[in-house]
Amino acid sequence: MNVFRAISEEVLESLGTSGAGLSSKEAARRLAEYGPNAVERIRGKPLHKRAIETLTHLLALLLWFAAAIAFIGHLIEPNLGMATLGYAIVGVILVNGLFAFWQEFRAERTLAELAKLLPSQVKVVRGESVATVPGDELVPGGCHPAGAG
C-alpha cells in the first residue's frame, strides 16, 4: 500500500489502530516488541584504533603484502622500478584509509545531529484521549492527534 496516497482509514487499519489511538496496554506491548523509538548511540572508538583498523582490514593487508613484495623485488633487482610500485601501493593504502576514516567520522557526526532532532516529548492518542509521552516510547500505530504540536 502506498501510504502517501491512501486514505487515513486505510493507513490506520494497516497499522492495526484507529482514530481512538492505542490502549496503554497495546502501546506497552508494541514498545516491548519493537523497542524504543531512538537513534542507537554507538560509542565511538578512539581515533588511533579507528586509524589502525582502516589500515589493517583484509584488503589493506593484501596490499601491504604486495607492497612488501615490491620492495623485496627492488632489493633483488633495483633497476625495475619496483620501489616506485611499492610506494604507489602504500599511497593507495593510506589514501583509502584516510577516506574510510573521514567517512566513518562524518557518519557518526550525522547520527549525533539526527538524534538531536528527535523530540523529547510527543502527543499521542491513548484510549481516545490525548497524552504526552517521551519520544522514545512512540510505537508503530501510535496516532498523532490532528492539530496537536
C-alpha positions in Angstrom: 0.0 0.0 0.0 1.3 3.5 -0.8 0.6 5.3 2.4 1.1 8.7 0.7 -2.0 8.1 -1.4 -4.1 6.1 1.0 -7.0 7.5 2.9 -6.5 7.8 6.7 -8.7 4.8 7.5 -6.6 2.5 5.3 -3.4 3.7 6.9 -4.8 3.2 10.4 -6.1 -0.2 9.5 -2.8 -1.3 8.1 -1.1 -0.2 11.4 -3.6 -2.0 13.5 -5.0 1.1 15.1 -7.9 3.5 14.9 -8.6 7.2 15.4 -9.2 6.4 19.1 -5.5 5.5 19.3 -3.9 2.6 21.1 -4.7 1.4 24.6 -1.8 1.9 27.1 -1.5 -1.9 27.3 -1.2 -2.3 23.5 1.3 0.6 23.3 3.4 -1.1 26.0 3.2 -4.4 24.1 4.4 -2.7 20.9 7.2 -0.9 22.8 8.4 -4.3 24.1 8.1 -5.8 20.6 9.7 -3.1 18.5 11.9 -1.4 21.1 12.4 2.3 21.8 12.0 4.9 19.1 15.5 6.2 19.4 18.7 6.6 17.3 21.0 4.0 18.7 24.1 5.6 20.1 27.3 3.8 19.3 30.2 4.6 21.5 32.9 5.8 19.2 36.3 4.1 19.2 39.4 6.1 20.0 40.9 7.8 16.9 44.1 5.8 17.0 42.1 2.5 17.0 40.0 3.7 14.0 43.1 4.7 12.1 44.7 1.3 12.7 41.5 -0.5 11.6 41.4 1.4 8.3 44.9 0.3 7.6 44.6 -3.3 8.6 41.4 -4.7 7.1 41.7 -7.7 4.8 42.2 -5.8 1.5 44.7 -3.4 3.2 46.7 -6.4 4.5 46.8 -7.8 1.0 48.0 -4.5 -0.3 50.7 -4.3 2.4 51.8 -7.7 1.4 52.0 -6.6 -2.3 54.0 -3.5 -1.3 56.4 -5.7 0.7 56.9 -8.0 -2.3 57.6 -4.9 -4.5 60.2 -3.6 -2.0 61.8 -7.1 -1.8 61.8 -7.1 -5.6 63.6 -3.8 -5.6 66.3 -5.2 -3.3 66.8 -8.1 -5.6 66.7 -6.2 -8.9 67.0 -2.4 -8.2 66.5 -1.2 -11.8 63.0 -2.5 -12.5 61.1 0.3 -10.7 59.7 -2.0 -8.0 60.3 0.6 -5.3 58.1 3.0 -7.2 55.4 0.4 -7.3 55.8 -0.3 -3.6 55.4 3.4 -2.8 52.4 3.7 -5.0 50.7 0.7 -3.3 51.5 2.3 0.2 50.0 5.5 -1.1 46.8 3.8 -2.2 46.5 2.1 1.2 47.0 5.5 3.0 44.5 7.4 0.8 41.9 4.6 1.1 42.4 4.6 4.9 42.0 8.4 5.0 38.8 8.3 3.1 37.4 5.4 5.2 38.3 7.2 8.4 36.7 10.5 7.2 33.5 8.8 6.0 33.1 7.0 9.4 33.7 10.2 11.3 31.1 12.1 9.3 28.6 9.3 9.6 28.9 9.4 13.4 28.5 13.2 13.4 25.4 12.9 11.3 23.9 10.3 13.6 24.6 12.6 16.6 22.9 15.5 14.8 19.9 13.4 13.9 19.5 12.3 17.5 19.3 16.0 18.5 16.3 16.5 16.1 14.2 13.9 17.7 11.5 15.4 20.0 11.8 14.6 23.7 8.0 14.6 24.2 5.2 13.8 21.7 1.5 14.0 21.8 -0.4 10.7 21.1 -3.9 9.4 21.4 -4.2 6.7 24.0 -7.7 5.3 24.6 -9.4 8.3 22.9 -7.6 10.9 25.0 -4.5 13.0 24.1 -1.5 12.1 26.2 2.1 13.3 26.2 4.7 10.6 26.2 8.5 10.5 25.9 9.6 10.4 22.2 11.4 7.1 22.7 8.1 5.5 23.7 6.4 6.3 20.4 5.3 3.0 18.7 4.1 1.9 15.3 0.4 2.6 15.1 0.5 5.4 17.6 -1.9 8.1 16.4 -0.8 11.8 16.4 -3.9 13.9 17.0 -4.8 16.4 14.3 -3.6 19.8 15.1 -1.5 18.8 18.1 2.0 20.1 18.1 
